[in-house]
Amino acid sequence: MVNDKVLFDLETSFGNWWEHSFTTPQMTKNLYPYTTMFSPITVNHLTIKNRLVMGPMGNINMAEETGRPNQKMISYLTERAKGGIGLITTGLIPVSYGIDPTVKELGDLSYFPRIDRSRTVYAGWRELAESIHAHGSNIFIQLTAGLGRVGNPQCLLTQFKLPVSASWNPNFYIPQIPSRRLSGHALSKLVKKFGQASADAKAMTLDGVYLHGHEGYLLEQLTNPAFNRRSMGKYSDWQRFGIDVVKEIRARCGDRFPIMYRIDLSLALNATYQDKMDSVKSLKKFRNERTIQQTLDYMTNLVKAGVDMFDVDLGCYDNWWLPHPPASMPSGCFLGISEIVKNYFSVNKILSNAGQPVPVVAVGKLGYPDLAEQALREEKCDMIMLARPLLADADWANKAYKGECDKIRPCIGCHEACIREFVEGGHPQCAVNPRTAFEEVFSREIPTAEEKQTVAVVGGGPAGVVATKVLLSRGHNVVLFEKEKEIGGTLRAGGVPKIKYEINNYMKYLQNEIKELVKNPRFTLKLGTEATIDDLKGKFDSIVVATGSHIVKPQIKGVENENVMTVTEALLDQERVKQAQNIVVVGGGDSGCETAYWASIELGKNVQIVEMTANLMADTCTANRGHILHYLDKAGVITHNLSTVTQIEKDAVFIKKNVHSSVPNPYNTWQPILPENISNPLAPKISERYENKLLPADLVILAIGTRPSDDLYFNLVKEHAAPNIYRIGDAIKPGKVFAATKSAYRTARDI
């Protein structure tokens, strides 16, 4: 019997992981050559050229609205095959149209690719398969039973239908909306739909199917007693639906067609929320989650039914940072989980229907070649799944194979472009790779400019470096001015906390890029040089202003006191922060909460946060937000939301706080913040009752009031300093790396 204590131990370690067995990996090549990673593996009767799998990084909004894969989706996935990945997997492809109303939009349109609609979609799948195969890779289609309770409840307004689930369960986005229990007849139809979609996929020359059975989607809702509380019918046996699906696929596709299953070893809700499972209304029903041993038993029965391989992790939507580990989580966070499964299969001599050992695919921030190779050599897994790292660098595999690890562009774990972008209505992209999901728009090779220019780039942050590289590729002469003595911009401060190690790695990558560019005779680097109008006027054909942003101190009495610092100053002057004991962080956005995390959990200070609005980190991806807030709560960091600072003294902060009982819990991580354009008519109203409070503070850190540093740009324009003057990144609007690199890349390609 496997003890579920491992879940509680892991959950505890994910808050201060640097004090446990986790490391902060870098793009080293200590284990090169990566002989295990680049060895073949056989799954059923399919031989995959290496041990690398592209994870299902959502192709949402990347196909035609009919569901047919179009050139955007084909180019996006093919780019990763060109990059050397052995096995490509698609994002979610529902088979539940007509059963789960959350997967469909008005007009019978979909934001998902489809393989069930009609023959009109087939050609797209055949083209995709042919393109992947042309580069020596294989492709599995990820089929899902639907979204169920984690689907968009907008179907209630547009189709007058409730979301669905295995039993009556609260909707994740708006818990006041129930998700109704699906009938046994509907589930039997769904089983048949899986079989038909799989047969169609095989006919379209796709190499296998990949069943999405984790993260609390509908297949998991039907196969986990946390969600499936049915007392009657054949599917009251929570294992039955998944097993029936696999048997149906085997019946339709034969014994030689590979079946992969995505599963979480546990939802880990009890380990995450512990006592809250008894007190939070939207969590109460889910206490009876699958244990680790139950999951292993279920996986054994899935293998008997015909599953050939698994990838395995932890968590669901209600603790979203686990299945989507953000920047602040450790790399290799689930290697212990894949090792449990691999050892269990080995000890119990569990073989697939083809008589082979069942490969276990590890997931969870494994985008560092040494880390991935070590996991394979230590037999913690059989394959490595890379999702976001391949969006950051489609050539990850080719570069690792050649030992060019320092040239791999690292993922920064921000989720801003790959997940939050499609949540907000766009399609998956990448914060550090502006070409991702625009491969059909932007050629891999930067086109040479017809007329060569001399260009000044002012600012050596992400925007400035990206612009510089593109401009040099265009054939221009470039001078880069950076007022500090090193490249990085705001990343220099942002990478200080241990939870921001991936930002630090990205800064090192940019610095390495500049070291390579310096070898180009058309490039001049001027570090420690703050560009002035006199330096620029009349000397360049084009000027690109990438001067970033700065924090403006608010109009608060005492804001100029010696005990007040901006968040940037605090991060770059750690000694002063270490000398403080009671710290008040003013501002509960990303930088404020991450700084509070650093000061409280890493440095051991007493920290309080003051935030004017109802929610902390309101503009942040749910996964990143959840991890930070969950552990701030556990660390005892007090948050004063719907509060304003009225005065700062040398040892205290005075605030005006709404103390009404209707003020929402700022540490609610089991429910997301809805996008701005989505109205929730069922949201409870917030009333007002204010009190004045005094917070002890020998240090106050300001994390509010960011403004573009755009004075130079407007002065250059006024002085007609060059024929062409551009501004990019935070100099336009303070944002995140995603906005900076995107504007830099697109602007520079047009100069």
N, C-alpha and C positions, 0 to 999 in steps of 0.2 A: 504494500500500500504506500503510495507516494503521499507524503505529508504536505498539506497546504500551507504549513508554516513558511514555506519558501516564498509564498506570495506576500506575506506580511513583512518578511525580511527585505524583500526586494522593494516593496512600497516605501519602507522606511529609508532605504539606501538611496532612492531616487531624489531625495531632497538635498542631501549633502554627499553626493556620490563620489566626490574627489577624496573623501575620507575613507572610502571603502576600496574595493578591488578594481574600480574603474580607472582608466587612464585618459589623458587628453592626447589622442593620436595626432600625428602630423603626416604630411605627404612624403614620408621617408621611403627608402627602398632597401631596408636592412635584410629582408628575406628574399630579395631578387636573386635569381630568376624565380618566378612564381609558378613552379612546376605543377603544384597541385591544382591551383586555380585554373590553369590552362590545359588540364587533362580532360579527356572526353568522359562522358557518363551516359549510360544507357537507361532509358526510362521506358518500360515495356519493351517494344521492339524499335524504339526511336533512339538513335545515338545523337547526343547533343555535343557540339564541338568543344565546349568548355563548361566550367562550373558557375557561370555568371548568368543570372536571370534579371531581365528588366521587370521591375515590379509594376503593378497595374496603376500607373499614374494617369488618372482620369482623362479620357478623351471626350469629356463632356463639352458640348457646344463646339465640337471639332468636326462633326459630320453634317451632312445636309439635314434639314428639318424632317425629311422623310425617314431618316435613319441610315441612309446610304453613306458608307465611308467615302469621303471626297479627298481631293488632293492634299488638303491641309493635314488630315489624319494620316494618310498614307506616307507623306513626306516626313512627318513627325516621328512615326515609328520606324520607318526605313533608315532614318539618320542614325538611330541607335544600333540597328543591325550593321550599318556601314562601320560603326564605331567598334565592332568586334564582339558584341554580346551574343552569347550562345542561344539563349531562349528569350524571346520577346513575349510579353503577355499584354493583352489589351486592358483597358479599363472596363468598368461595369457595362454589361450588355443585358438588360432585363429580358426575361421571357414571360413576364407576367401581365402584359397588356390585356385589358379586359377583366383582370382580377385585382390588381393593385392600382388604384386610381392615381397614386402619387407619381407614377412613372410617365404619365401622359399629360400633355398640355392641350388646350383648346384647338380644335381643328385636326385632331388626331396627329398632332406633331409631337416631336420628342427632342429633348436636349441630349439624349443618349444615341449612340449608333444602334442600329437594329439589325437583327438577322431573322426576325420572325414575320416581318410585315408582308412582303410579297417578293416575287422574283426581281422586282426593280432594284432591290438592295444587293442582290447576289454579286453583280459584276464588281462592285466596290470591294467586296471581301476577296474575290479571286485576284483582283489587282494587288491588293495588300499582301496576300500570301505569296504571290509571284515575286513581288518586290523584296520581301524579307528573304525568301529562298535564294534569290539571285546573289545575296551577299553571304550565303553560307550559314544563315541562322534559321531557327525554327520559331514558330509562333503558336501560342495557345490563346483561345478566346475565353475571356472571363465571363461566365454566365451567372446571373443573379436571379433569385426568386422574386426580387423586388426590394423595396425599401421598407414597407410596413410602417411601424411606428416612428421610424427615423426619416420618413418621407415628408415632403412639403404639405402641410395641412391645407394649403390653398385650394386643394381639390374640393374642400367643403363648400367654397364659394363658387368655383368655376364649374363643378360637375354635380354639386349637391350630394356628394358622397363622402362618407367618413374614411379616413385612412384605415388600413387593415392591419391585423396581426394574428398571432397564434391564439391568443386569448384577448380579453378586453384589457388593453394596456394604454397608459397615457402617451400621447404624442410627445416626442422629444422636444420639439420647438415650442409648442404651446400645450403644456400638460393639461390644461383645462379641456382640451379637445380629446375625446377618447378614440382609440383605434379599435375597430370592431373585430370580433372573432370570425375568421374565415370558416366556411362550412367544409365538411369533409369532401363534398362533391367538388368544390372549387379547388381544393388541394390535390385531388386526384387529377383534375384537368391540368394543374400546374406541373405535376410529375410528367404528364404526357408532353407538355410544352418543352420541358427540359430535353426529353428524348428527341423531339423534332428539331429543336435548335442545334443539338449536337450532331444529328445526322446531316443537317444542312451545312454545318461547319466542316464536317468531314468531306462532304461533296464539294465544298468550295476550296479544298486542298489545305485547309488549316490543319495543324499537326496534332492538336489535342484540345481538350476543354479544361477549364480551370474554374472550379465551383467556389463561389464567394460565400463561405459559411462562417464568417467571423464578423466582429465589430458591431454586432447587434442588428445587422440587416435581416430581411425577412427569413432567409434560410436559417440563420441562427435563432431567430425568434421561435421557429418551429422545432429547433433541435437543442434547446436549452431550457431546463425547467424553471429558470428565472422568468422567462417570458411565456412558456408553454405550460399553462396550468389546466389543460383540458382534462376532464374527468370521464369523457365518453368518446367512443369511436376509436378507429385504429391509430389515429395520430395523437391520442392521449399518451401513447408510448413516444416519448420525445426523441428517440433515436430513429423511429420508423420512417419519417418523411425523408431524411437525408439518405438513408439506405435505399428506399424505394427509388429515389432520383438516380442514384448510381446504378442500380439494377436496370432501370429503364434505359439509361445511356448505353450500358453494356448490351442490352437486347437490340438496340437500334444500330449500334456502331461496331459491334463485335469485340473480341477479346484483345485485339492488337492496338486499339485506339487509346492513347494515353489519357488518363483522368488525373488531374491535380486538384487538391482540395485545400482551401485557405481556411484556417481555423485558429481560434485563440485557445490556449491551454486553459484559460479561465477568463471570465469577465473581470475578475479581480475587484468587483464592486465592494464586497465585504472588507477586503484588505484595504481598499482606498478610503472608504467612508466610515467603516466600523460603526460606532454608535449612531451616526446619522442615518444608517439604514433603517433604524426604528423610529426616527423622528421626522424625516423629510418625506412628505406625502408622495412625491413622484418617484421615490426610491423604494418605498416600503414593499411594494409587490415583488421586487426583484431579489429578495434575500436568498431565495433557494436556487442560487446559481449552480451550474455544473462544477463539481470539484475536479481537481486535477485527475484523480483516479477515474472518475466518470468519463472525463474527456478521453483519456487513454483507452478505456474500454470501448468507447464510441469509435475512436479512430481504428481500433482493431477490427471492429465490425464493418467499418467502411472499407477497409482493405479486403476483407472477405467478400464484400459485395462487388469490389472491382477498382477501388482507388489505387493509383500507382505511386503517388508522391504527395507530400504535404509541405506547406509552409506554415509556420506557427509563431504566434506572439501572444500578447495579452491585451485585454481591455475592450471597450466599446465606446459608443458615442457619449455615454454618461460620464466617462473618465477619458475623454477624447485624446488626452496627451499620451496615453499608453499606445494605442494603435497608430498614432501619428506622432512619434517622439520628436519634439521640437528642439530648437537650438540649445535650450537649457538642460535637456536630458543627456545622459552619457552615451558615448558611442559604444556599440556592441551590447546595448542594454538587455537584449533578449537571448544572448548566446547561451545563458544558463537554461533557458526554456527549451531551445532546440536540442540541447544536450540531454535533457530529461527524456524527451521523446525518442531520440536516437538510441539512448541506452536501453529504454524500455523495449523498443522493437528488437534490439540485438539480443537482450537477455531472454526474451520470450520467442525468439526465432520467428518473427512475423515476416512473411514473404508475400509479395504481390501475386496476382493471378498468373503472372508470367514466370513465377518461381524465383523472383529477384528480391534482394533487400529493398526496402522502401526508402527512397531518398528523402531526407529531411532538409528543407531549405531554411536557412537562417535569415532573419530580417532584423532591422533596427539600427540604422546609422552605421552601416558597415562600409562607407565609402572611402576607406583608407586601405590601400593595397596590402600593407603589412598586417593590418588587423584582420582583413579578410583571409589572407593566406594562412595566418596563424590559426584561425578558427578551423579551417579545413584540415590543416596538418594535425591539430589536436583532436580531430574527429568529433568536434562539437556539432558538426553539420556536414552535409554532403554537397550543398550548393549555397551560393551567396546571392541574395536578392538585393539589387540596387534599384531604387526608384528615383528619388530626388537627386542623388549624385549624377545620374545619367541625364537629367534635365540641365544640371549645372555644366556638365561636360559630356557630350555624346560620344567623345573619343576616349572615355575613361579606360575601356578595356585595351584598346590599341596602345595607349600611352603606358599603361601598366605592363603590358607584354614587352614593350621596348625598354622598360626601366626608366621612362621619362616621368616619374611620379611627381617631381616638382613642377611639371607643366600641367598637371591636372587641376582644373579650376574647381575649388572646393565648394560644396553646398554650404550655405550658412544657416540652414534650418529655420528660416524665417516664416515659411509657409505663405508669404504674402502673394506670390505670383502663382504658385502651383496649386494652392487650395483656396485661399481667400478670394483670389481673382474670380474663380468660377462661382463661388458662393455669392459674390456680389453681382454676377450676371455675365462675366466674361468667359474665357476658356483658359485652361492651364498654361502657364508660361514659366519663366524662371527669373528670379531677381538678379542673378549674376551672369546669366547668359541671354542676351537680348534676342538671339536668333531662335530660341526654343519656341516651337509651335508657330514659327514664321519661316520655316525652312522652304516653303513653297513661294515665299515672297522675297527673301534675302538669300542670295547665293552664298555658298560656303566661302568662295573666294571673294574678297573685297575688290570691286571693279576699280581699275586705275582711272584717276581723274584725267579729263581731256586737257585741262590747263593746270599746271603745277603752281601752287601758291606757297607763300611763306605765312605760316599760321602761328599765332601765339595762343597757348592754352594757359589760363590762369586758374590754378588750384589743382592740387595733387591728390584729391580724394578719389573715390570710385569713378565719378563722372569724368574727372579730368584725365585719369589713366586710360579709361575705355576710349575716350575721344582721341587721345594721343595715339594709341595703337591703331585705330581705324584710319586716322589722318595719314599716318606714315604708310599704311598699306595702300592708301590712295595715291601715294607718290609725292605727297607734299613735304616741304621742309617745316619742322615743328620745333618751337621753343616752349618748354613747359616751365612755368614759374610756380614755385611752392614756397610760401613764407616760412614754413617750419623746416627743420633740418632733415625730415624724413617724410616719405610718402605715406598717405593713409587718411588724411583729413580727420573727420569725426570718428573714424574707426580706431584711432589711437586711444581715445578714451573709451569707446564702446567695447573694446576687447579686453579691458582690464579685469572684470569679474571672471571667476573660473567658469561660470555658466555661459560665458560668451567666448569660449575658446575657438569656436568656429569662425567668429568674426575676426579673431586674431589670426587664424590660419588664412583667411581671405586677404587680410592686409599683407601678410607675408607673400602671398601669391602675387598681389599687385606690385609689391616691391621687387619680386623676382622678374615680373614682366618688364619693369622699368630697367632693371639691370641688363636685360637682353636688348631692349630698345636702344640703350646707350651705345651699343656697338654699331648702330646705324649712323653713318656719317651725316644724314639729313636731320638728326635729332640732337637738340641741345637741352640739357637739364640744368635748371637753376634752382637749387635748394637753398633754403634760408634767405630767399629773396621775395620781398613783398612788391609785386608789380605796381607801378604807378602809371599815371597817364603819360608822364614824360618818357617812361620806359617803352610805352606802347604806341603812342601817337605817331602816325606817319611811317611806321617801320614794318607794318605787316599788311598783307592782303586781307586777312581775316583774323578776328580775335574771338576766341571762345572763352566765355566767362563761366567758370565753375567754382565760384568762391564760397559755395555752401550757405550755411545759415548760422545764426547766433541766438543766444537766449537774451531776451529783454526782461529786465527786472520789473516786476509789477509795482504799481503805486501803492505800497504798503508802508505804514509808519515803521521805521526801524530796519527797512530792507538793506540799508547801507551799513548796518552794524558789522563788526569784525567776525561775528559768529555765523554770517550768512555767506554761502557759496552757491555757485551754479552747479548743476550736476556734472558738467564737463570739468570744472575746476576740482570738484571733489574726487572724481575718478583719476585725475592726473596728479593729485596731491594726496596720496593714500595715507601718508604719515599723519596729516592733520586730522583725517577721519578716524584713524586708529586712536588718537588721543581723546576723542570725544566718547561720551558714554550714552547720553540721551540725545537722539537724533530725530528731528522732524523733517520729513520729506514733503514738500509742497508740490502737489501734482501727482495724480494717480494714473498717468498714461504709461506707455511702455518704459520710457527712461526712468520715470519715478519709481515704478514698481520693481524694475530690475535693479535699480540702485538700492532700494529698500531691502531687496533680497540679499544683495552683496553685503550691505552693512549689517544686517541682522543675522543671516545664516553663515556667511563666510567670516565676518569679523566679530560676530558675537555682541553687537550693540543693541541697546533698547531703541526700537524704532517705531514711530507712528507716522501714518500717511494722512494728509489732508487733501481731499478731492472735492471740487465744486459740484460735479455731476453725480448721478445716482450710481454709476458703474465705474469700476476700475478697468483700465486697458480696453476701453470700449471699441477702439479701432484696430484690434489685434485679432489674428486668427484664433479660433476657439481653442486649439491644441496648445498654442504658446501661452495664451492667457490662463488656461486651466492649470498648467503645471506650476507657473509662478504663483498664482493666487492660492492654490491648494497648500503649498508649502509655506507661504507667508502666514496663512491661517494656522497651520500646525506650529509655526515658530512663535506664535503669540503676538505677531505684529498687529497693532490696533489701527484700524482704518476709520477715519471720520469722513464718510461720504456725505454729499449735500451739505458741505461745510465750506466756510471761507475764513481766510486768515485776516484778522483785523489789526493786529499789531505784533511786532517782534521785539522782544527784550533780549538782554545779553544772556539770559539763562531760561527764557520761556517764550512760548508762542501763544497768543490769545486767538481763539477762533469763535465763530458764530456757527452753531451746529443745529441742523434739523434733527430733533430727537423723537419725532413722532414714530409710533409703532409701525406705521405703514412704510417707513424708509426701508428699501430692500437690503437684504444681506449682501454686502459687497463681495463676500467670498462664496457666492453661489457658482459652483463649477459644474453642476449637473444639469444646467440649463443654459443654452447659448443666448447671446444678444442678437436679436433679429436685425437684418440690414435696415438702413435708414428708410428705405422706400416701402418697407413692409409695416403695415399698421396692425397692431394686435388689439382688437376691441375688447378682449377678455383680460387685458393686463390690469392689475389692481391700481387704483388711483392713489397717488401719494399726497398725503396731507402735510400741513406744516405746523410745527411747534418748535420754536428756536430757543436755545440756551447758549449762554456764553461759557466757554471753558478755557482753562489754562493748561497748556501742555509743557512739561519741563523739557528744555532743549538747550544744550550747550553747543549744538551745531544745527543749523537750518540749511537744508539743501533744496534749491529751487529747480524744479523740473517742469516749468511752464513757460509760455510766452516765447516760442521760437519764431524768428522772423528771417526772411531771406537776406543774405548779405549781398545786396544788389546795388549799393551806392556806386561802386566802380563801373558797373555796366551802364547805368544811366548817365554817369559823367562821360564815359567813352562815347556814348551815342550823342550827347550834347556837343562834344568837342569834335565830332566827325573824325574820330581817331583812326578809323580804317573803313574801307569800302563796305566790308561785311562784319557785323558785330552780332554775336549770338550769346545767349545765356542758356545754361543747362543745369539739370539737377536741382538741388536745394536753392540755388540762386533764383529759380523761378518760384518754387513753392516747396517749403520744407516737407520732406517725406522720408521715405526709406530707400534702401539700396536699389530696390526694384525700379522706382521712378527715376533715380539718378542714372543708372546704367542704360535704361531704355531711351531716355532723351539724348544721352551722349552718343549712343550708337547710331541712332537714326539721324541726328543732326550731322555727325561727322561723315556719314556715308553720302550725304548730299552736298558736301563742300568740295 
